[in-house]
Amino acid sequence: MSEFKEVLTKDGTISLRSLVFHENFHSLEGALKETEIKFINPSDLKRFKDKSLNVLDICFGLGYNSASLFNTLIRQNSFVNWYALEIDKKPLEYSLGNKLFQKLWHPKVLKIFKSLSQNSTYKDQSFECHILWGDARERIKNIPENIKFDLIYLDGFSPQKCPQIWTIEFLAEVTRKLNPNGYLITYSSSAAIRKVLRNFGLSIFSINPILTSKKLWSNGTIAIKKIDEKGFHSNLHFKKLSPMEEEHLLTKASIPYRDPTLSAKAKDIIETRAKEQLFSNLKTSKKWRGKWGMTKSTLNS
Ligand SMILES: C[S@@+](CC[C@H](N)C(=O)[O-])C[C@H]1O[C@@H](n2cnc3c(N)ncnc32)[C@H](O)[C@@H]1O
């Protein structure tokens, strides 16, 4: 675990800091709190009570998002067909061995996680789970073509630290796997990601900013191919983009990350985008921030 540092977050739940990516796995406000606010609440899981659903968790990490998801689905008798993509087995080994993590969940969640760690799969009458280890850009191709997901969680490190999973090309692969009414959910409110998803024809929404910091203007993004207006109006956790967020998509910050071969190095993806931004006529995000009275620290990744 030399490449990680343990982090105790403010809600009393544990997380990790990656010394390779130089970034925490979770907000210091709380690992569990972040999962609930940014992924679980907007998923509106009661829609799947006594029903079946397909879920894809990209960048599984310690597994908070899926543990929290399973915890709810077990209690409401849902049937789950679940896939996850993750490059590193150590975060799961760490969370499975941690008492603070273990005590958060229904025993079945830990049984599933143990099986994923040992065999990469789990199966019973209501759950079928597969975790595909390796670079998500490669492994996503191994998910059977006919499976379309009702929920896709995208929880990589920030685009500046791990641009590989935020490129047009990778997001195109992800979007192809989304059910027409499915939700693609990410904590990121980056203009580069939102613009790409909108250009693919998806409707994009902003996750309500209810985490403690007053400076935060969004808790992330939900993208949906075919919006069911009834479902949208009853979801209290996300809303249409504000005029400020719309304007963000017209700035240089909306220039996408590119990786045509789905194999580029992070440094090259960042450099290519920086060059494209330099030669672009779009408004700078500095001007946009100035207009809306924001500092750089107010910007979500
Ligand atoms: C922010 S953490 C995820 C947190 C996680 N969702 C949780 O609940 O603990 C990002 C994760 O992305 C993984 N990752 C980084 N690059 C990846 C890649 N190219 N493919 C798949 N996973 C990757 C890291 O190993 C790390 O576990």
The ligand as an ORCA input file, in Angstrom:
! r2SCAN-3c Opt
* xyz 0 1
  C     -11.651      8.459     -7.171
  S     -11.155      6.794     -7.103
  C     -12.703      5.938     -7.124
  C     -13.457      5.953     -5.842
  C     -14.462      4.850     -5.784
  N     -15.570      5.017     -6.666
  C     -14.888      4.507     -4.376
  O     -16.085      4.533     -4.091
  O     -14.012      4.216     -3.574
  C     -10.596      6.487     -8.737
  C     -10.291      5.047     -9.066
  O     -10.002      4.985    -10.463
  C      -9.072      3.949    -10.681
  N      -8.477      4.159    -12.026
  C      -7.559      5.084    -12.401
  N      -7.290      4.979    -13.719
  C      -8.068      3.967    -14.194
  C      -8.242      3.380    -15.472
  N      -7.583      3.822    -16.551
  N      -9.104      2.343    -15.588
  C      -9.791      1.888    -14.511
  N      -9.668      2.413    -13.273
  C      -8.818      3.446    -13.116
  C      -8.110      4.096     -9.506
  O      -7.385      2.914     -9.290
  C      -9.070      4.444     -8.361
  O      -9.443      3.302     -7.668
*
